[in-house]
Amino acid sequence: MGSEKSTDGRSFSINWQAIIEEFKKISAGFSIKHFIIIEKICDLARFQTLETHENFVEGRNYMMKT
């Protein structure tokens, strides 16, 4: 498993091996074009996940101050 750090320093785990195994099952007939599209989708999803987490932390901190 890979360990990632969120913007506030907390870590979370991603089971890359399980993701890779599932990807191998579905990607047998893919071309390089498919992989480029998938890479862009993954980048976007990761960015949005971190952004959502940052918004959650900001909201939580604001609520604790009030």
C-alpha positions as CSV (number, residue, x, y, z in Angstrom):
1,M,0.0,0.0,0.0
2,G,1.1,3.5,-0.7
3,S,0.9,6.2,1.8
4,E,-0.2,9.7,0.7
5,K,-0.2,12.9,2.7
6,S,-3.2,15.3,2.7
7,T,-2.5,19.0,2.7
8,D,-3.0,19.2,6.5
9,G,-0.4,16.5,7.1
10,R,-2.6,13.6,7.8
11,S,-1.8,10.4,5.9
12,F,-4.1,8.0,4.1
13,S,-3.4,4.7,2.4
14,I,-4.1,3.6,-1.2
15,N,-3.9,-0.1,-2.0
16,W,-2.1,0.3,-5.4
17,Q,-1.7,-3.4,-5.8
18,A,-5.4,-4.0,-5.8
19,I,-5.9,-1.2,-8.2
20,I,-3.3,-2.5,-10.6
21,E,-4.8,-6.0,-10.5
22,E,-8.2,-4.7,-11.4
23,F,-6.8,-2.5,-14.1
24,K,-5.0,-5.4,-15.7
25,K,-8.3,-7.3,-16.0
26,I,-10.0,-4.5,-17.9
27,S,-7.2,-3.1,-19.9
28,A,-6.2,-6.1,-22.1
29,G,-7.5,-4.5,-25.3
30,F,-6.6,-0.9,-24.6
31,S,-4.4,1.3,-26.8
32,I,-2.0,4.0,-25.7
33,K,-4.8,6.6,-26.3
34,H,-7.0,4.8,-23.7
35,F,-4.1,5.0,-21.1
36,I,-3.6,8.7,-21.7
37,I,-7.3,9.4,-21.1
38,I,-7.3,7.2,-18.0
39,E,-4.2,9.0,-16.6
40,K,-5.9,12.4,-17.1
41,I,-9.0,11.2,-15.3
42,C,-7.0,9.9,-12.4
43,D,-5.1,13.2,-12.1
44,L,-8.4,15.1,-12.0
45,A,-9.9,12.7,-9.5
46,R,-6.9,13.0,-7.2
47,F,-6.9,16.8,-7.4
48,Q,-10.6,16.9,-6.7
49,T,-10.3,14.5,-3.7
50,L,-7.5,16.7,-2.2
51,E,-9.5,19.8,-2.9
52,T,-12.6,18.4,-1.2
53,H,-10.6,17.3,1.8
54,E,-9.1,20.8,2.1
55,N,-12.6,22.3,2.0
56,F,-13.7,19.9,4.7
57,V,-10.8,20.9,6.9
58,E,-11.4,24.6,6.4
59,G,-15.1,24.2,7.2
60,R,-14.3,22.1,10.3
61,N,-11.8,24.7,11.5
62,Y,-14.2,27.5,10.9
63,M,-16.9,25.7,12.9
64,M,-14.6,25.1,15.8
65,K,-13.7,28.8,16.0
66,T,-17.4,29.9,16.2
